[in-house]
Structures are given as C-alpha cells and as structure tokens.
Amino acid sequence: MSSPQTPQPQSPLPGDDRPVVVAGTDLPEVSFEERVQLFWFENKTTILLTCVLVLVVFVLKEGVFYYLDQRERAIGTAFAAAETNPDKLRAFATENSGHKLAGLAWLNIGDEAFKAAKYAEAASAYEKAEPLVDGGVFASRAQIGRGFSLSLGGDKPKAEEIFKRIVADEKQAATTRTEARYHLALLAVEAGRVEDARKALNEVQQNDATGAWSQRAMSLRANLPAEPVAATETPSAPATPASEIKLKLPGSN
C-alpha cells in the first residue's frame, strides 16, 4: 500500500502556479562562482573605474620619471658642452637657474675670472654659486673664493667678514676653517695688526700642525717683526741687616 503524497502549497495569487516555500525548508546553497558573478554584476563599474585610475596613475608616474631623467641627461650634456667657456657657462647658468649644475657653472665662471685677475667679476660669480651648491662639497670653495677675490679686489673689510664667518662655522671642514684663519692673518699683516696676525697664525699651527697651511704660517711668521721681549730687572744684592754690620776699628782684631 503506497503512502499518500504530501500536497504542495500553492500560491494564493490567482494564476501563479509557483510552489510556495514553506518556512523552515532548506534553501539551495549558492556556489562560489555564483557569488563572484553576483559581486561582479553589482560592482563592475566601480572595479573598472578603479583599474583605469590605477593604470593612469602608473602611466603618469612613469612618464614623469622618464621626463625628469631625460631632462637631467639633457642638462648634464649641455653643462659638459659648455666646458670652461665663460660665455657658454653663463648662458647655461641663466637657462638652468636654480639647478645645482648652474651653481657649478657659476663656480667655473668665478675660477676663470679669478685667473684673469677680474676679481670683482669673480666675487660676483662665487656669490651666485653659493646658494646653489650650499650643503655640497663645493660650498666652502665658493665661500673661500669669494673672500679671496674680495681681498685681492680691494674690499678688505668684506673679505675679513667672510673669513671670520667661515672660522666661526663649526659645520665647515677643519681644512676650510684653517685656510680662512690663514687669510685672516694675511689681512692683519696688510693692515699692520701684527698681534692679530700672530694670533691667527697660532690658530693655524694648532689646527694644522703638519699640513701645508702650517708651513705657510711658519713662512709668514718668519717675516713678521720680532716679538717684543719683556724687560727683566736685574735683582739687586740683598741688603745686609744693620745688626750684622761689623765695624773694624784700628788696632782691633
């Protein structure tokens, strides 16, 4: 005898023959592929826009890096082509103002002007180079070059101010500060301040005992007037106390 089949509930809506799911019955499990498809259909626009944005940023970034690299190469090539020609270097420095290589260009211009004894022009070029090479290995060279050019050009007070500023700057290399002290000694000698010169030369020898600047300091010191010798008093013989004075009278032993 067969068991009677359980009748399926029908939709209460007329014409709707779909079976009504009875509460408590198990729903079919949604597969992973179906969940992925559902997520894609709901978010495909956002996903595509994000991918496009990432691609655009990557392309722009690589493009900027490529442009900067090519620009640096072009600037380096132009700087090398200028060599030591002051006119070409000046044009390069003007076209690439603010670039570190422009600082090196002004430094070379200063060197060429210094060799030609154009000290005012050299000092001006070194001054333009200073902020562009600041913090680098050529910074001290620009400062010393400017001070020395001003000294030879006749502006002794300004040159002395620059050298004193270098000596006081503890961030400067020891060799640079020693060289500045030597130049201060030269300026003091020219101004007739012999004692100031001796003081600066002493500092040179203390900070560069066996170096080239110490040897120059010794040569310069040899040409200075002899140091005054303090007058020394010859000690007089101590006076004989009156109690110890003996008189020898005639006829006495």
Residue pairs with C-beta under 8 A, 6 or more apart in sequence:
8 19
8 20
9 19
9 20
9 22
10 17
10 19
10 20
11 17
11 18
11 19
11 20
12 20
21 27
30 38
40 47
75 96
75 99
75 101
76 101
78 92
78 95
78 96
79 92
79 101
79 104
79 105
81 88
82 88
82 89
82 91
82 92
82 105
84 108
84 112
86 108
86 109
86 112
86 113
89 105
89 106
89 108
89 109
90 105
90 109
92 101
92 102
92 105
93 102
93 105
93 106
93 109
93 128
96 102
96 105
98 132
99 132
100 132
100 133
100 136
102 132
103 128
103 129
103 130
103 131
103 132
103 133
103 138
103 142
104 129
104 132
104 133
104 138
106 125
106 126
106 128
106 129
106 132
107 125
107 126
107 129
107 133
107 138
107 141
107 142
107 145
109 125
110 121
110 122
110 123
110 124
110 125
110 126
110 129
110 142
110 145
110 146
110 149
111 122
111 145
113 119
113 121
113 122
113 125
113 149
114 122
114 145
114 148
114 149
117 152
119 149
119 150
119 152
119 153
119 154
120 149
120 153
122 145
122 146
122 149
122 153
123 146
123 149
123 150
123 153
123 155
126 142
126 143
126 145
126 146
126 149
127 142
127 146
129 138
129 142
130 139
130 142
130 143
130 146
133 139
133 142
140 166
140 172
140 173
140 176
143 162
143 166
143 176
144 166
144 176
144 179
144 180
144 183
146 162
147 159
147 162
147 163
147 166
147 180
147 183
148 159
148 183
150 156
150 158
150 159
150 162
151 159
151 160
151 183
151 186
151 187
156 187
156 190
156 191
159 183
159 187
160 184
160 187
163 180
163 181
163 183
163 184
163 187
164 180
164 184
166 172
166 176
166 177
166 180
167 177
167 180
167 181
167 184
169 177
172 180
174 207
174 208
175 208
175 211
175 213
177 207
178 203
178 204
178 207
178 208
178 211
178 213
179 213
181 200
181 201
181 203
181 204
181 207
181 213
182 200
182 201
182 204
182 213
182 216
182 217
182 220
184 196
184 200
185 196
185 197
185 200
185 201
185 204
185 217
185 220
186 197
186 220
188 194
188 196
188 197
188 200
189 197
189 220
189 224
194 224
194 225
197 220
197 224
198 221
198 224
198 227
201 217
201 220
201 221
204 213
204 214
204 216
204 217
205 214
205 217
205 218
208 214
208 217
